[in-house]
Amino acid sequence: MSNLARHNYKESGNAFVYILIAVVLFAALSFVLIRQEDSKETGVLTPDTARIIATQMISTAAEVKGGLDQMVFAGTHPSEFGFEKPSAFGAAPHYDKVFHPDGGGISLPSFPVNALPSVALASPVSGWYLGRFNNVGWTDSTNHDVILTAYGINQMVCQEINNLIIGTTAIPQLTVTPKSALVDVAEHSGSNNDITIVTCPDANCKEQMSLCVQDAGGTVFAFFNIVETQ
């Protein structure tokens, strides 16, 4: 290895270490701040806490995409992804299972208490959902894309997510229910609808790979992420 190559390798390694340190410090700070807010009054959400939760949710989406990208790099096409829960893994091989350590190694976190809506949702309940169940109109084909959704978050967190992603707290409205567009029908009763300029007509929707949206009544908020396309 040449001296220049060693130098570049060393710089890359140092940069990676600095990134890891920054991530760890941010996570620790976020944990302390949220614990402080929770200790004051559970269920009361401040703008600072909403911003921290929004950042964490965006980070979770990036981590999930990273795990799925690794599966693709290893030779598993998104059409082959298996979304079985750990209780239903079955026999090996597991390289195509997104939640298995031999596959994507993905573990979805619980929602912070303060990220939940004031009125609990049912069918589906608030939580993270990952699956391949519909198409997004601005991806390359009409095949089903892989979508990660934080379903049933509260309005303030939703606004902070969009503020970080698109620079506005405005929340686009869907013309269909968020669950039908953003959660696999296996998780609820009903059907699935593609995400298009018809089902999400707001100008802020078009071409977005991540966005927080709401239903027509402004009662259900969901943060979607198109983590793998086909």
N, C-alpha and C positions, 0 to 999 in steps of 0.2 A: 504493500500500500504506500503511495507517494506521500510526502509531507503535506501537500495540499489536501489530499483526500483525508488524511488523518485529522488535519485541522478542521475541515468541513464536518467530518463525522463527530469530532469533539464538540463543535459548536451546536450541531443538531441535538446531540445528547444533552448538553447543558440546557438548551431551550426547552426540551421535553421535561427535564427535571423541574425547571422553573414553572412550567405550566401545571405540572402535578402539584407543586407546592401551592400555587395560587388556587387551584381547585379545592384542595384540602382546607386551606384557610377560609375560603369563601363558604364552604359547607359548614365548617365549625362556627363561623360568625352567624350564618343563617340559623343554625340550630339554637344558638344562644339567644338570638333576638326573638325567634318564634317562641321559645320557652318563656322568655320574659313577658311577651304579650299574652301567652296562654295563662301565665300565673296572675296577670292582672284581672282578666275577665274572659273566661272561655266563651267563644262564639262571637266576640266583638272583634271586628277586623279593622285595623288601621291601614292607611295608605302605604306606610312603610312595609308592613307585613304582607300586604297584598302584592307589592312589588317583589318581595323576596320569594313568595310562593310562585308568582308568575315566572320568575327566573328559574326556579327549580323545575317547574313543569316543562319549560323550553329545554332545559338541560336534560331532563329525562327523555324527551323526544330525540335529542341528538344521540344519547347513549343507545337507545333502541335502534336507531338507524345504523349506528356503528356496528352493533351486533349483527344486524341483518346484512349489512355490506360485507362483513367478514364471511358470512355463509355464501354469498354470491361469489366472492373472490376464491372461496374454496371449491366452487363448482356447482353449488346448488342454485338452481334457477328459482325465482320467486314463485313460479307456478307449482313448484314442488314443496314449498314450505308447509310444514305441519304445525297446527296451532293447538295441539292437544294439551290439556292441563297436565301438571305433573302426576296427578292421580290416574291418568289414562295413557301414560307413555307406552305401555306394552313392551314387547320384546325389541332388542336391538336389531338393526342399527338405528341410531338416533341423530345422525348428522343433519337430517332435514327438519328436525323439530326445533322450533324457535325458542322454546322455554327449557330445553334440555342443555346441560353443560357441554355435551358433545356437539350441539348444534349452535344456536344463537346465544345460549347462556343468559337469556333475558329474564329478569325478575322485575315485575312491575311494582312500584311502591304504593303504599296506602296514601290516601289523601290526607293532608293536614286537616284537623278539625275545622279550622277557620276558613278552609276553602270550600266547605260544603254549603249548599243553599239553605236558606232559613226553613224551607219546607222540604222534607225528605222526599226523594223520588223513588218510584217503584217501576219495575219492568221496562227498562233496566234501572238498577240502583246506581247511584253516583259511583264512579270508579274509572279505572283505565281499561280500555278495550282494544285489542289488537286482532286484526283479521284481514282476509282477502275476500271481499263480498260484493263490491261494486266497482264501477269505473269512474274515473275523474275525467271530465270532458277535455281538459287541456293537457293530458298526458299523451304519449306517442301513439297509443293504440286504443282499441275498444275493449281490451282485456281487463279483467279485474285487477285493480291496484291494491297494494297493502297499506292499510290505514290504521294509525294509532290515534285513539280518541280519549281525551280526558272528558268524560261525560258527566254532566250535572254539577258543574262548578258554580260558584256564585258570581254575580254580575261584576263586582269590583275586581276580582281576579281576572275575569275575562277581559275587562277593559285594560288592565295593566299588561296582559299578554299582547293585545293588539297594539298598545302603545309602544312596546318593545319591538314588535315585528314590523309594523307598517307605519308607525309614527302617529297614530291617532287612537283615541279611546272609543271611537265609533264601533258598533258591533253590527255587522251585516245580518239581515234576517233571511232565513231560508223560507221557501214557499212550501216545503214539506217538513215533517217533523225531524228534529235532529237525530233521533234514534234510527229513523228509516234510512237516512243518508250516511250516518257515521258509525253505526253499531251493527254488527252482524245479526241478521234476523234470528240466528240460533240463540241469541241472548234476550229476545223479547218477542212478543206476539205482533204480527203485522207483516210488513214486506220491506224490501230494500229499494231505494231510489238512487240512481247515479247522481254524482255531483256535477252539475253543468251550469251554464249561464242562465238556464231556466229555473233550476232549483235553488241557485244562489245568484240572483241577478244583480246584486250590488256590485258596483265597479271595483270595489276593494277585493272582491272574491276572485276575479279573473286572474288566472296564472299563479295564484297563491298555492304554495305547497304546505304552508302552515297558517292557521287562522282560527280565531275564536268567533263563533257564530251563535245566533239565538233563534228560537222559534218565533212565529208570527206574533204570538202574544207576549213575548218578552219575559217568559217564565222559566225557560230551560236554556242553559248556556253550555256550549261544548267546544272544546279546543281540539281541532283535528290536525293531523300531520300525515302527509302522504310520504311514507318512509321508504317504499320501494315501488317503482313503476314497472309496467310491462308494455 
